Amino acid sequence: MADQLPMGYCLWELEDTAFRVGMLGTGAGFLSILDIIHNPAIADFLPPMTLVALSEPGPETDKLNDPRVADMPVYPTYQEMLAAHPDINLLIELAGKRYKIKQIVASLPDTVSFIDHTASFFLCALNKFASISAHCQLSLDNQRVLLQAIIDEVPEDILLLDKNGRVVDCNRNVVLRRGVSKEELLGKPCWDVQAVRDDMPFCHPETKDCPFHTALRTGRKAESLETRVSKEGRLLYFREYAYPVYDVARSLTHVMVMRRDITSRTEGEKRLQQTEKVGVVERLSAYMAHEIRNPLFAIGGFTNSLLKSPNLTEREREKVRIILEETAKLDVVLKEMIGFYRPGSDQPGEVDAQKIVREAVETMRSGFLPSGLELSLAMGDGLPHVQAHEDTLRRAVMHLITNAVEAMDGPGLVEVKASLEKGHVLIGVRDTGRGMPQEVLERVFSPFFSVKGVGKGKGYGLGLALLRKAVEDWGGQVEVASREGHGTEVVLRLSPALDVAGSKNGR
C-alpha cells in the first residue's frame, strides 16, 4: 500500500483515505479508540474511521457491553476476522502481546495498515488533545459571543480595517446607521462606510492625516476631533480614535477605528463658553453705559445745535454732519450692548406667538421685500400662547426674517412657520439663499461675530447672540441649520405658557 502513495505524502493527507478498522484485543486504550472513531471532532485531525469487527477480546469481556460495540461481530482470531471482512484496511492491536507483533505484521496483506498497542498511545493522546481542543473552542466561542455582544452594545461606530483601509468587521451600530447588512459593508473602504450621509463621505480618500493613517504610520494610538454638517444642515461633532492591532510576531495587521458622536456634549460646552463670553460683554456693557452714553448724548445734542447755526460754512456743516453720523453708529453699538447689561428688564409673560408671527410677516410684505423674493407663512391650528416677552419676541422674529431676506442674492423664497411639536411651539424662518459654510456655522452664536458688513445699518454681530440669550432666559432654545448652497433655517423652540392661576384653582 505504501508503494502506491505519491512522493512526499503522508498516509493521513490523502483526501480519499477512509479507514475500515478491525480491532485485536480489548486492552488499554480500547475505550479511547472507540471515542476516536465515534467523535466527530476527530475528523479535524484524522481521516474517517469506521469500526467493522473485533477479535480476540481476552479477559476484559465486560468492555464488549459498551453500546458502541454491542452489535459488533467478535471473532476468536484476527485471521478469521480479516477473512470475514476483506474490506478492513487498518488493524489496531490492543492485546498487549509483544511477541505476536512480528507474526501479525508478517501475515498481513499489503492492503492492511497496522498499529500495535504501543503506537496506539498516540491515538489515545490525540483523543485527549481533541477533548482539550473542543473545550478550548467552546470557551473561545463563548468569549467571542460575549465580546461581540459587548461591542454591539457600544453606541459608537467600531470598524476593524485592514492596512488598505477596507472594512474587515464592524459592530451593529455601523450596520444600523447605514441601513444595510454587514456583508454589504465588508471589503468597502472606511471613508465610504463612515459616510455622514450617502452624498457625503466622512473623509476624502486621499486624506493622510486622519487617525487611521497616523496609527498605521506610527504604530501608536491616534485620535482627532472632526466636525461635519448633517443632511439637515446641523453641525455634528465626532471624536475619532484609531488603535493599531498586532499579530503574535508584533507585525501590524489591522487598525481598529472607533468614532464617537459628541455633538450633545460639545454643544453644551460651546454654550457654556458663549455664556462666559456674554458675561464679559455684560460687564463691559455696564461700564460703557455708565462712561460713554452721557457724553455721547451731549455730543449728539451739541452737534444738532451746530447744524442749525447759520454761521457755519458748507464745508464746516459737512464735517458736523459726519460727526453726527458717526455718533449715531456708536449709539447703535451702545444699544445692542445695553441689551446684555439689562437681561432682566424684559420680564417674560404669556404671549400670543401666532399674532406676533403674522404681524411680522405682514410688516415685511408691506414694502420691505426686494423684487423677485417671495415670503410665505404656514401657521398651525390652535397654537398655545408661549412664555416670552412680547416686544423682544416681535423684534426677534423681524430680525430673523430680515436676516433671511439679506441672505438672498436674487429671487427666492423665505418660509416662516409656526407649529406645535413635542410640547413646544416652534417658530422657524428658512431661506433658499447661499447658506453658511461650516466654519461660519460654528460661530453664529458668538458675540461680535457677523457675516454681514459692519456699518451701513447691518449690525455688529450681537443679533443672534442676544436672541439666543433672551430665548434661553425664557426657558426655550434657538437652533440653526445651514448648508452652503442650500439655505439656512433658524428655529425658536419656545415653552408654552402655563395657566398658573388655573393650576392653583385645581383646574
GUTIBA-912439 format. One line per field, with one value per residue (C-alpha): residue number from 1; x, y, z; residue in one letter. Coordinates in Angstrom, 2 decimals. Example, Ala and Ser with C-alpha at 12.3 -4.5 7.8 and 13.67 -1.06 7.14 Angstrom:
nr c(1	2)
X c(12.30	13.67)
Y c(-4.50	-1.06)
Z c(7.80	7.14)
rest c(A	S)
! end
This chain:
nr c(1	2	3	4	5	6	7	8	9	10	11	12	13	14	15	16	17	18	19	20	21	22	23	24	25	26	27	28	29	30	31	32	33	34	35	36	37	38	39	40	41	42	43	44	45	46	47	48	49	50	51	52	53	54	55	56	57	58	59	60	61	62	63	64	65	66	67	68	69	70	71	72	73	74	75	76	77	78	79	80	81	82	83	84	85	86	87	88	89	90	91	92	93	94	95	96	97	98	99	100	101	102	103	104	105	106	107	108	109	110	111	112	113	114	115	116	117	118	119	120	121	122	123	124	125	126	127	128	129	130	131	132	133	134	135	136	137	138	139	140	141	142	143	144	145	146	147	148	149	150	151	152	153	154	155	156	157	158	159	160	161	162	163	164	165	166	167	168	169	170	171	172	173	174	175	176	177	178	179	180	181	182	183	184	185	186	187	188	189	190	191	192	193	194	195	196	197	198	199	200	201	202	203	204	205	206	207	208	209	210	211	212	213	214	215	216	217	218	219	220	221	222	223	224	225	226	227	228	229	230	231	232	233	234	235	236	237	238	239	240	241	242	243	244	245	246	247	248	249	250	251	252	253	254	255	256	257	258	259	260	261	262	263	264	265	266	267	268	269	270	271	272	273	274	275	276	277	278	279	280	281	282	283	284	285	286	287	288	289	290	291	292	293	294	295	296	297	298	299	300	301	302	303	304	305	306	307	308	309	310	311	312	313	314	315	316	317	318	319	320	321	322	323	324	325	326	327	328	329	330	331	332	333	334	335	336	337	338	339	340	341	342	343	344	345	346	347	348	349	350	351	352	353	354	355	356	357	358	359	360	361	362	363	364	365	366	367	368	369	370	371	372	373	374	375	376	377	378	379	380	381	382	383	384	385	386	387	388	389	390	391	392	393	394	395	396	397	398	399	400	401	402	403	404	405	406	407	408	409	410	411	412	413	414	415	416	417	418	419	420	421	422	423	424	425	426	427	428	429	430	431	432	433	434	435	436	437	438	439	440	441	442	443	444	445	446	447	448	449	450	451	452	453	454	455	456	457	458	459	460	461	462	463	464	465	466	467	468	469	470	471	472	473	474	475	476	477	478	479	480	481	482	483	484	485	486	487	488	489	490	491	492	493	494	495	496	497	498	499	500	501	502	503	504	505	506	507)
X c(0.00	2.85	4.29	1.10	1.39	2.52	6.03	6.19	2.66	1.69	-0.97	-3.24	-3.09	-4.82	-8.26	-9.89	-8.46	-11.06	-10.26	-12.34	-10.98	-10.62	-9.51	-7.45	-7.93	-9.68	-6.70	-5.55	-6.76	-9.80	-12.37	-10.22	-10.08	-13.88	-14.05	-11.82	-13.84	-17.20	-16.15	-16.99	-14.43	-11.63	-12.44	-10.32	-7.29	-7.76	-9.38	-12.82	-12.70	-15.37	-15.14	-16.04	-15.29	-13.48	-11.24	-9.51	-11.28	-9.24	-10.22	-11.74	-15.01	-17.00	-15.84	-17.94	-21.00	-20.23	-23.25	-20.90	-19.79	-22.83	-23.83	-20.29	-19.19	-16.45	-14.02	-11.72	-8.71	-7.73	-7.17	-10.85	-11.86	-9.82	-11.12	-14.72	-14.15	-11.73	-12.63	-10.71	-7.64	-6.47	-5.78	-5.28	-3.66	-4.58	-3.81	-0.50	1.50	4.80	5.90	2.90	3.52	6.15	3.99	0.97	2.89	4.35	0.92	-0.95	-1.76	-0.32	-3.72	-3.92	-2.08	-1.13	-0.96	0.23	-0.64	2.47	1.78	-1.90	-0.69	-0.50	-4.11	-5.13	-3.13	-4.82	-8.17	-7.11	-5.95	-9.28	-11.15	-8.99	-9.40	-13.20	-13.19	-10.97	-13.12	-16.25	-14.57	-13.35	-16.82	-18.31	-15.70	-16.33	-20.08	-19.56	-17.10	-19.36	-22.34	-20.34	-19.08	-22.56	-23.96	-21.40	-23.30	-20.25	-19.14	-16.45	-14.63	-11.81	-9.80	-7.03	-3.88	-5.57	-8.38	-11.02	-13.61	-12.87	-15.54	-17.87	-20.31	-24.09	-24.18	-22.50	-24.91	-27.99	-26.74	-26.01	-29.23	-27.64	-26.39	-22.87	-21.95	-22.57	-20.15	-17.27	-14.49	-15.62	-13.24	-13.69	-14.49	-17.49	-18.81	-18.30	-20.19	-22.33	-24.86	-24.98	-23.71	-21.04	-18.20	-16.77	-13.38	-11.62	-9.84	-6.59	-6.64	-3.44	-3.60	-6.62	-6.24	-6.23	-3.22	-1.49	-1.85	-0.76	2.31	3.38	2.12	0.54	-2.94	-4.18	-7.24	-8.81	-11.86	-13.92	-16.76	-19.30	-22.64	-25.68	-28.16	-30.43	-27.62	-26.86	-23.34	-22.15	-19.09	-17.14	-14.18	-12.34	-9.84	-7.57	-5.79	-3.14	-3.63	-0.60	-0.20	1.92	5.01	4.37	3.58	0.82	-2.00	-5.15	-6.34	-9.44	-11.24	-13.89	-15.98	-17.97	-20.73	-20.06	-22.48	-24.60	-21.60	-19.78	-22.86	-23.17	-19.51	-19.80	-22.95	-21.08	-18.17	-20.56	-22.30	-18.95	-18.32	-21.75	-20.86	-17.78	-19.89	-22.43	-19.73	-18.28	-21.76	-22.28	-19.07	-19.86	-23.42	-22.08	-18.98	-19.98	-23.73	-23.97	-21.02	-22.46	-25.81	-24.01	-22.03	-25.20	-27.06	-24.32	-23.86	-27.55	-27.36	-24.33	-26.15	-28.85	-26.31	-26.36	-22.73	-21.27	-19.74	-20.84	-17.53	-17.88	-21.50	-20.38	-17.86	-20.52	-22.80	-20.06	-19.68	-23.45	-23.44	-20.55	-22.27	-25.38	-23.27	-21.84	-25.39	-26.38	-23.48	-24.31	-27.98	-27.01	-24.53	-27.17	-29.27	-26.68	-26.47	-30.18	-31.03	-33.92	-35.54	-37.87	-39.78	-41.44	-45.17	-47.94	-47.58	-49.68	-46.97	-49.40	-50.30	-46.67	-45.55	-48.47	-47.83	-44.11	-44.80	-47.42	-44.97	-42.26	-44.72	-45.86	-42.94	-39.68	-39.27	-36.85	-38.21	-38.48	-38.43	-41.43	-42.36	-44.67	-46.38	-47.53	-49.35	-50.52	-54.03	-54.69	-51.16	-50.90	-49.50	-45.80	-43.61	-41.77	-41.57	-43.83	-41.68	-38.49	-40.11	-41.51	-38.04	-36.53	-38.92	-38.39	-34.64	-34.76	-36.87	-34.59	-31.52	-33.17	-34.03	-30.49	-29.10	-30.82	-28.64	-31.61	-35.12	-36.01	-38.27	-38.36	-40.63	-41.98	-43.60	-45.23	-46.19	-46.56	-44.04	-43.38	-44.87	-43.04	-44.11	-41.69	-41.21	-38.97	-37.60	-35.99	-34.45	-33.21	-30.15	-26.45	-26.28	-23.29	-20.00	-19.12	-16.63	-19.28	-21.98	-19.73	-19.57	-23.05	-23.87	-20.56	-20.81	-19.35	-19.22	-21.10	-21.03	-22.65	-20.86	-20.46	-21.82	-24.43	-27.09	-26.30	-25.41	-22.32	-22.66	-24.80	-28.13	-28.17	-26.20	-28.79	-31.66	-30.36	-29.76	-33.30	-34.94	-32.91	-33.87	-37.49	-36.72	-36.52	-33.86	-32.56	-31.47	-29.64	-29.27	-27.45	-25.66	-23.61	-25.66	-28.84	-30.03	-30.40	-33.10	-33.37	-35.91	-37.09	-38.24	-40.46	-42.18	-45.98	-47.26	-48.63	-52.06	-50.64	-53.85	-55.88	-53.47	-53.79	-57.58	-57.39	-58.45)
Y c(0.00	2.35	1.85	3.39	6.68	9.82	11.06	13.27	12.50	11.16	8.48	10.78	13.53	11.62	13.15	9.88	7.86	6.27	3.51	0.45	-0.73	-4.17	-4.38	-7.14	-7.34	-5.05	-3.95	-0.48	2.24	0.28	2.82	5.74	4.19	3.90	7.58	8.49	6.51	7.91	11.51	13.89	16.40	13.94	14.49	17.66	15.52	12.09	10.62	8.99	5.75	3.02	0.07	-3.13	-6.04	-7.24	-10.24	-11.99	-9.94	-11.51	-11.46	-7.93	-9.08	-6.54	-3.87	-5.60	-4.35	-0.80	0.26	1.26	-2.35	-4.23	-5.47	-5.74	-9.21	-10.78	-13.42	-15.84	-14.82	-11.81	-14.14	-15.16	-11.51	-10.47	-13.40	-12.49	-8.76	-8.34	-4.58	-3.96	-1.81	-0.92	-3.40	-2.00	-4.40	-3.89	-7.39	-6.18	-9.22	-8.04	-11.45	-11.64	-8.31	-9.57	-12.56	-10.34	-7.88	-10.72	-12.24	-9.07	-8.41	-5.24	-3.55	-3.55	-1.00	-1.90	-0.07	-2.00	-1.35	0.80	3.08	3.33	5.55	8.38	7.83	8.00	11.19	12.56	11.85	13.91	16.71	16.66	16.90	19.82	21.44	21.07	22.64	25.50	26.01	26.17	28.66	30.67	30.68	31.87	34.62	35.63	35.80	37.82	40.21	40.66	41.35	43.98	45.64	45.61	47.37	50.18	53.14	54.27	53.19	50.49	49.30	46.78	47.82	46.15	48.07	49.35	50.93	48.36	47.02	43.57	43.72	46.25	46.46	46.65	50.43	50.81	48.35	50.10	53.56	52.53	50.52	47.55	44.11	43.65	41.53	44.52	46.65	44.16	44.97	48.57	51.47	53.08	56.54	55.00	53.10	56.05	58.47	61.05	60.67	58.98	62.05	62.94	60.52	61.09	61.99	62.21	59.03	60.97	62.26	61.06	62.90	61.07	58.82	55.65	56.69	58.16	54.86	52.92	55.14	55.44	52.15	54.04	55.13	58.29	60.50	63.67	65.91	66.02	68.39	67.62	69.01	66.71	66.42	68.80	71.34	70.84	70.69	67.26	66.74	63.45	62.18	59.56	57.06	54.59	51.65	49.50	45.72	43.40	39.66	37.32	38.33	42.00	42.90	45.48	43.73	45.79	49.09	49.41	52.72	53.99	57.09	58.68	61.26	64.02	66.57	67.00	67.28	69.71	71.90	72.09	73.06	75.68	77.08	77.37	79.14	81.54	82.19	83.14	85.48	87.03	87.59	89.53	91.61	92.28	93.72	95.68	96.97	98.22	100.17	101.56	102.54	104.47	106.04	106.58	107.12	110.50	112.02	110.54	112.23	115.51	115.17	114.40	117.34	119.88	118.55	119.02	122.58	123.35	122.16	124.75	127.58	130.00	130.93	127.65	127.40	124.49	122.74	123.09	121.88	118.73	117.93	118.37	116.01	113.36	113.73	113.22	110.09	108.53	109.37	107.56	104.46	104.50	104.76	101.58	99.68	101.02	100.00	96.44	96.32	97.57	94.60	92.46	94.81	94.57	90.86	91.07	94.23	92.33	90.01	87.14	86.59	84.96	85.93	85.11	83.79	83.37	87.05	88.17	85.96	87.04	90.74	90.37	88.72	91.34	94.14	92.65	92.18	95.81	97.12	95.79	92.80	93.03	92.29	88.58	87.43	85.55	85.43	82.57	81.81	78.41	78.51	75.53	75.47	76.11	77.02	77.77	81.04	80.98	82.14	85.20	88.99	90.34	93.19	91.15	88.23	90.57	92.08	88.58	87.35	90.53	90.11	86.53	87.46	90.41	88.17	85.65	88.36	89.73	86.22	86.06	87.08	87.21	85.76	83.10	82.04	82.84	80.48	81.36	78.55	78.27	74.85	72.68	69.85	67.62	70.08	73.15	75.96	76.23	79.44	78.80	81.03	79.30	80.87	79.45	81.69	80.98	79.22	79.23	77.32	75.04	77.43	80.20	77.85	77.01	80.68	82.09	82.50	84.08	87.74	90.23	87.64	88.64	87.55	90.85	94.13	96.22	99.70	100.62	99.65	95.94	95.30	94.43	90.67	90.74	89.83	86.03	86.14	88.50	86.49	83.21	84.75	86.10	82.85	80.74	83.16	82.27	78.53	77.98	77.14	78.50	76.05	76.90	74.61	75.62	74.04	76.02	76.45	75.09	77.99	78.49	77.76	79.27	77.80	79.29	76.46	78.14	76.75	77.06	79.47	77.66	78.51	79.11	80.55	77.68	75.17	76.75	76.57	72.85	73.21)
Z c(0.00	0.85	-2.67	-4.11	-2.21	-4.06	-3.32	-0.22	1.02	4.42	4.60	6.62	3.99	1.22	0.74	-0.37	2.51	4.79	7.23	7.98	11.29	12.85	16.49	18.05	21.83	24.33	26.43	27.48	25.15	23.90	25.09	23.89	20.40	20.47	21.42	18.49	16.00	17.18	17.91	15.00	16.31	15.46	11.78	12.04	12.89	11.22	8.11	8.55	10.58	10.84	13.24	11.37	13.76	16.91	17.57	20.46	23.21	26.01	29.67	29.66	28.09	30.11	27.66	25.00	26.85	25.64	23.48	20.69	20.16	21.47	18.00	16.66	15.34	17.53	16.20	18.09	15.96	13.87	10.87	10.95	11.28	8.23	6.26	7.09	6.40	3.49	3.38	6.64	5.81	9.34	12.15	15.67	18.18	21.86	23.21	24.66	23.49	22.03	20.83	18.47	16.73	14.26	13.48	12.84	10.61	8.56	7.95	6.98	3.32	1.71	1.77	5.58	7.75	11.31	14.67	17.71	21.36	21.94	18.93	19.91	22.74	20.22	19.20	22.87	23.29	20.18	21.79	24.81	22.53	20.73	24.03	25.13	21.72	21.91	25.37	24.20	21.12	23.28	25.60	22.61	21.07	24.36	24.63	21.01	21.59	24.78	23.10	20.08	22.35	24.25	21.06	19.52	22.58	22.33	20.81	18.79	15.32	15.59	12.46	12.04	8.99	7.06	6.14	2.98	4.98	3.97	6.41	7.83	10.55	12.18	15.06	14.95	15.33	11.93	10.33	11.74	10.77	7.19	6.89	5.09	6.07	7.47	4.45	2.17	4.21	4.38	1.94	1.43	2.15	5.56	4.13	2.37	5.40	7.76	5.50	7.32	4.54	1.12	-0.74	1.80	2.71	6.16	4.68	1.34	0.17	-0.23	3.36	5.03	8.37	9.80	12.90	10.73	8.67	11.73	13.65	10.57	10.15	13.80	15.23	18.13	19.16	17.38	17.78	16.40	16.69	13.48	12.52	9.81	8.62	8.59	5.73	7.65	7.90	11.59	12.96	14.07	16.25	16.36	18.34	16.29	17.71	15.92	17.61	15.85	16.07	16.06	15.47	17.62	15.65	16.54	12.95	12.49	10.63	11.29	12.71	14.85	14.36	16.77	16.03	18.85	18.29	20.84	19.37	22.51	24.80	22.51	22.07	25.86	26.20	23.45	25.06	28.36	26.65	24.92	28.23	29.72	26.79	27.28	30.94	29.88	27.49	30.25	32.49	29.60	28.73	32.26	32.05	28.58	29.54	32.52	30.95	27.31	26.99	28.73	26.81	23.63	24.22	24.85	21.62	19.69	21.20	20.55	17.01	16.22	17.60	15.45	12.32	12.99	13.26	10.28	10.84	9.54	6.12	3.93	4.49	8.26	8.09	6.22	8.96	11.64	9.66	9.65	13.44	13.81	11.60	13.50	16.78	15.52	14.72	18.22	19.57	17.65	19.22	22.65	22.41	21.50	24.36	26.81	25.78	27.57	30.51	31.31	31.00	33.45	32.12	29.77	32.11	30.20	30.27	28.25	24.59	21.51	19.18	16.26	16.35	16.53	13.64	11.47	12.17	11.41	8.06	7.11	8.03	5.81	2.94	3.10	1.12	2.51	0.18	-2.76	-6.21	-7.03	-3.43	-2.01	1.68	2.72	6.03	7.34	10.67	12.70	14.18	17.86	18.91	22.64	23.94	24.78	27.65	26.26	26.25	23.53	22.18	22.35	20.53	17.88	17.31	17.23	14.50	12.48	12.91	11.60	8.59	7.81	8.01	5.69	3.17	3.25	2.67	-0.73	-3.68	-6.01	-6.42	-3.91	-1.07	2.65	4.58	8.02	10.02	13.43	14.76	17.86	18.18	21.20	23.67	22.30	20.00	17.08	15.11	12.11	9.36	6.37	3.28	-0.01	-0.03	-0.14	3.23	5.55	5.33	8.21	9.83	9.93	11.26	14.23	15.30	14.58	18.30	19.25	20.35	17.85	15.05	11.91	8.27	7.26	6.71	9.86	9.47	6.87	9.45	9.22	12.88	14.82	15.37	18.52	16.88	17.22	20.47	22.01	20.55	21.93	25.35	25.52	24.38	26.82	29.62	28.78	29.01	25.24	22.68	19.39	16.68	13.46	10.44	7.27	4.33	1.88	-1.28	0.36	2.52	6.27	8.83	12.32	14.74	18.05	20.32	22.94	26.02	26.17	28.80	31.86	33.28	36.76	38.16	36.77	38.27	41.69	41.43	40.62	37.02)
rest c(M	A	D	Q	L	P	M	G	Y	C	L	W	E	L	E	D	T	A	F	R	V	G	M	L	G	T	G	A	G	F	L	S	I	L	D	I	I	H	N	P	A	I	A	D	F	L	P	P	M	T	L	V	A	L	S	E	P	G	P	E	T	D	K	L	N	D	P	R	V	A	D	M	P	V	Y	P	T	Y	Q	E	M	L	A	A	H	P	D	I	N	L	L	I	E	L	A	G	K	R	Y	K	I	K	Q	I	V	A	S	L	P	D	T	V	S	F	I	D	H	T	A	S	F	F	L	C	A	L	N	K	F	A	S	I	S	A	H	C	Q	L	S	L	D	N	Q	R	V	L	L	Q	A	I	I	D	E	V	P	E	D	I	L	L	L	D	K	N	G	R	V	V	D	C	N	R	N	V	V	L	R	R	G	V	S	K	E	E	L	L	G	K	P	C	W	D	V	Q	A	V	R	D	D	M	P	F	C	H	P	E	T	K	D	C	P	F	H	T	A	L	R	T	G	R	K	A	E	S	L	E	T	R	V	S	K	E	G	R	L	L	Y	F	R	E	Y	A	Y	P	V	Y	D	V	A	R	S	L	T	H	V	M	V	M	R	R	D	I	T	S	R	T	E	G	E	K	R	L	Q	Q	T	E	K	V	G	V	V	E	R	L	S	A	Y	M	A	H	E	I	R	N	P	L	F	A	I	G	G	F	T	N	S	L	L	K	S	P	N	L	T	E	R	E	R	E	K	V	R	I	I	L	E	E	T	A	K	L	D	V	V	L	K	E	M	I	G	F	Y	R	P	G	S	D	Q	P	G	E	V	D	A	Q	K	I	V	R	E	A	V	E	T	M	R	S	G	F	L	P	S	G	L	E	L	S	L	A	M	G	D	G	L	P	H	V	Q	A	H	E	D	T	L	R	R	A	V	M	H	L	I	T	N	A	V	E	A	M	D	G	P	G	L	V	E	V	K	A	S	L	E	K	G	H	V	L	I	G	V	R	D	T	G	R	G	M	P	Q	E	V	L	E	R	V	F	S	P	F	F	S	V	K	G	V	G	K	G	K	G	Y	G	L	G	L	A	L	L	R	K	A	V	E	D	W	G	G	Q	V	E	V	A	S	R	E	G	H	G	T	E	V	V	L	R	L	S	P	A	L	D	V	A	G	S	K	N	G	R)
! end
